[in-house]
């Protein structure tokens, strides 16, 4: 049985399209948070805010942000994850990087691009999910608008124990954010974490945060806040396994295959 997993949620305002300022700010905030952790979760596009101007801020892999994540992961001996704007082969991606303390990393490109913000006209959609094992826990990280699509998130045969969404989710749709996070936790019988930003972005769109941890029964372990905060929670795999054994709804799940 895996040991309890400590996850740190970083809810923060972001400097608009300013990677240098955001990396410095996040490094300072993390240095002030003394609790040990196993996973550090940053918001979507944590270096820029949710921008449709990738030409001004995009960077290739293994440059400034990737190296910064490698440094932070090694310093805190924890996985660090969050998305930022990546340019690769002439295309732009809203890419989540999963960085481990030993410097190895995996990536996930946002599958569902937010067409109401014209994201689909600027970025290229991903084609595969990422499920990674860390300290015995199987973890699936997704990005913002992915939250609205339960088929993409579906936990077939308990493929994962923890579902993570990093986001720039506007305050106007906060109720949908909280409701959908609860639904994903219940239907997938897993811990679910949502990490959202706060503050107004460069276009004046307000974000209310409401980051949180929801257990496998749909109960919010954290109280949603609208202020910047960093908080660490501990997840218990034995409690998750016991619940799945007593209420194995996953055994009656519909079988399907996603065709691209």
C-alpha positions in Angstrom: 0.0 0.0 0.0 1.5 3.4 -1.0 2.3 5.8 1.8 0.2 9.0 2.2 0.8 11.5 -0.5 1.4 15.2 0.3 0.2 17.6 -2.4 0.7 21.4 -2.4 -1.7 23.6 -4.2 -0.3 27.0 -5.4 -3.2 29.5 -5.9 -1.8 32.8 -7.0 -2.2 35.9 -9.1 0.0 36.1 -12.2 1.9 38.8 -13.9 0.5 39.2 -17.4 2.8 37.8 -20.1 5.8 38.2 -17.9 7.6 34.8 -17.4 10.6 36.3 -15.5 8.4 38.1 -13.0 6.2 35.0 -12.4 9.0 32.6 -11.9 10.6 34.9 -9.4 7.3 35.4 -7.6 6.6 31.6 -7.5 10.1 30.9 -6.2 9.7 33.4 -3.4 6.2 32.0 -2.4 7.5 28.5 -2.3 10.4 29.4 -0.2 8.0 30.9 2.4 6.0 27.6 2.6 7.9 25.3 4.9 5.8 22.2 4.9 7.4 19.1 3.2 5.6 17.9 0.1 5.6 15.3 -2.6 3.8 17.1 -5.4 3.7 20.9 -6.1 0.9 22.0 -8.4 1.0 25.3 -10.3 -1.8 26.9 -12.3 -2.4 26.7 -16.1 0.0 29.0 -18.0 1.7 29.8 -14.8 4.4 32.0 -16.5 2.0 34.3 -18.4 -1.7 33.9 -17.6 -4.1 32.6 -20.2 -2.7 34.4 -23.2 -3.6 34.1 -26.9 -0.4 35.9 -27.8 2.0 32.9 -27.8 4.5 34.5 -30.2 5.4 37.0 -27.5 6.0 34.5 -24.7 6.5 30.9 -26.1 9.7 29.1 -25.5 11.1 25.7 -26.6 11.3 22.8 -24.2 14.4 22.6 -22.1 14.9 26.3 -21.8 14.1 28.8 -19.0 10.9 27.4 -17.6 11.8 23.8 -17.9 15.2 24.4 -16.2 13.4 26.4 -13.5 11.0 23.5 -12.8 14.0 21.1 -12.7 15.6 23.3 -10.1 12.5 23.6 -8.0 11.8 19.8 -8.2 15.3 19.0 -7.0 15.3 21.6 -4.3 12.0 20.4 -2.7 12.5 16.7 -3.7 9.0 16.8 -5.1 7.3 16.5 -8.5 6.4 20.0 -9.9 3.7 20.3 -12.5 1.9 23.1 -14.3 1.4 24.3 -17.9 3.1 27.0 -19.9 3.3 28.1 -23.6 5.7 25.9 -25.6 6.8 26.3 -29.3 7.7 23.2 -31.1 8.1 22.4 -34.8 6.4 25.6 -35.7 3.4 25.1 -33.5 2.3 26.4 -30.1 1.1 24.2 -27.3 -0.5 24.8 -23.9 1.8 22.1 -22.4 1.8 20.7 -18.9 5.2 19.5 -17.7 5.5 16.9 -15.1 9.0 17.4 -13.6 10.6 14.9 -11.2 13.4 15.6 -8.7 15.9 13.6 -10.7 15.3 15.9 -13.7 13.3 13.6 -15.8 10.0 14.9 -17.2 6.8 14.0 -19.0 4.4 16.2 -20.9 0.7 16.6 -21.6 -0.6 18.9 -24.3 -4.1 20.3 -23.5 -6.6 18.3 -25.4 -9.7 20.5 -25.2 -8.9 24.0 -26.4 -11.2 26.8 -25.2 -12.9 27.9 -28.4 -14.8 30.7 -26.7 -11.4 32.3 -26.1 -10.2 31.2 -29.6 -7.6 29.0 -28.1 -8.3 26.4 -30.8 -7.2 28.9 -33.5 -3.8 29.6 -31.8 -2.7 26.4 -30.1 -2.5 22.7 -31.3 -4.5 20.2 -29.3 -2.9 17.2 -27.7 -3.7 13.6 -28.6 -2.8 11.5 -25.5 -3.3 11.6 -21.8 -0.5 11.3 -19.3 -0.8 9.0 -16.3 2.3 8.7 -14.2 3.2 6.8 -11.1 4.8 8.7 -8.2 5.5 7.2 -4.8 3.1 4.4 -5.6 0.3 6.7 -6.6 -1.1 6.8 -10.1 -1.7 10.4 -11.1 -3.5 11.9 -14.2 -2.9 15.7 -14.8 -5.3 17.6 -17.1 -5.8 21.2 -18.0 -8.7 23.6 -17.4 -11.4 23.2 -20.1 -10.6 19.4 -20.1 -12.7 19.4 -16.9 -15.9 19.8 -18.9 -15.3 16.5 -20.8 -15.9 13.4 -18.7 -15.1 10.9 -21.4 -11.5 12.2 -21.7 -11.2 12.2 -17.9 -12.7 8.8 -17.4 -10.9 6.5 -14.9 -11.4 3.1 -16.6 -10.4 0.2 -14.3 -8.9 2.6 -11.8 -6.1 3.6 -14.0 -5.3 6.5 -11.6 -5.8 7.4 -8.0 -5.5 11.2 -8.2 -6.9 13.4 -10.9 -5.4 17.0 -11.2 -6.7 20.0 -13.1 -4.6 23.1 -13.5 -6.6 26.1 -14.6 -7.2 29.8 -15.4 -10.9 29.4 -14.7 -12.9 32.7 -14.7 -14.8 33.8 -11.7 -18.0 34.1 -13.8 -18.1 30.3 -14.0 -17.0 29.4 -10.5 -20.1 27.3 -9.8 -19.4 25.2 -12.8 -15.8 24.7 -11.7 -16.8 23.5 -8.2 -19.6 21.3 -9.5 -17.6 19.7 -12.2 -14.6 19.0 -9.9 -17.1 17.3 -7.5 -18.6 15.2 -10.3 -15.2 14.1 -11.6 -14.2 12.9 -8.1 -17.5 11.0 -7.6 -17.7 9.3 -11.0 -14.0 8.3 -11.1 -13.8 7.2 -7.5 -10.5 9.1 -7.0 -9.1 12.1 -5.2 -9.4 15.2 -7.4 -7.5 18.4 -7.2 -8.2 21.7 -9.0 -5.6 24.5 -8.9 -6.8 27.8 -10.3 -5.4 31.3 -10.3 -6.8 34.5 -8.7 -6.8 38.1 -9.8 -7.6 39.9 -13.1 -5.7 38.9 -16.2 -4.3 41.3 -18.8 -7.8 41.5 -20.4 -9.5 42.4 -17.2 -11.0 38.9 -16.7 -11.4 38.1 -12.9 -10.5 34.8 -11.5 -11.7 33.7 -8.1 -9.4 30.8 -7.3 -11.6 28.2 -5.5 -8.7 25.7 -5.7 -9.3 22.6 -3.7 -9.1 19.0 -2.9 -12.1 16.7 -3.2 -12.1 13.1 -1.9 -13.4 10.0 -3.7 -16.9 10.5 -2.3 -17.2 14.0 -3.6 -16.5 15.8 -0.3 -14.4 19.0 -0.4 -11.5 18.5 2.0 -10.5 22.2 1.6 -12.6 25.3 1.8 -12.4 27.3 -1.5 -10.7 30.7 -1.1 -10.4 33.7 -3.4 -7.1 34.9 -2.0 -3.6 33.8 -2.9 -2.6 30.8 -0.9 -0.3 27.8 -0.8 -1.6 24.8 1.2 -0.4 21.2 1.6 -2.9 18.4 2.0 -2.3 14.7 2.7 -4.0 12.0 0.7 -4.6 8.5 2.2 -4.4 5.6 -0.3 -5.7 3.0 2.2 -8.9 5.0 2.7 -9.3 5.2 -1.1 -8.7 1.5 -1.6 -11.2 0.6 1.2 -13.9 2.7 -0.4 -13.3 1.2 -3.8 -13.5 -2.3 -2.3 -16.8 -1.6 -0.5 -18.4 0.4 -3.3 -16.9 -1.0 -6.6 -19.0 1.1 -9.0 -16.1 1.1 -11.4 -16.7 -2.6 -12.2 -20.0 -1.6 -13.9 -18.5 1.2 -15.9 -19.1 1.4 -19.7 -16.4 0.1 -21.9 -15.2 2.4 -24.7 -12.2 3.4 -26.6 -11.4 7.0 -27.7 -10.8 7.2 -31.4 -8.8 10.2 -32.6 
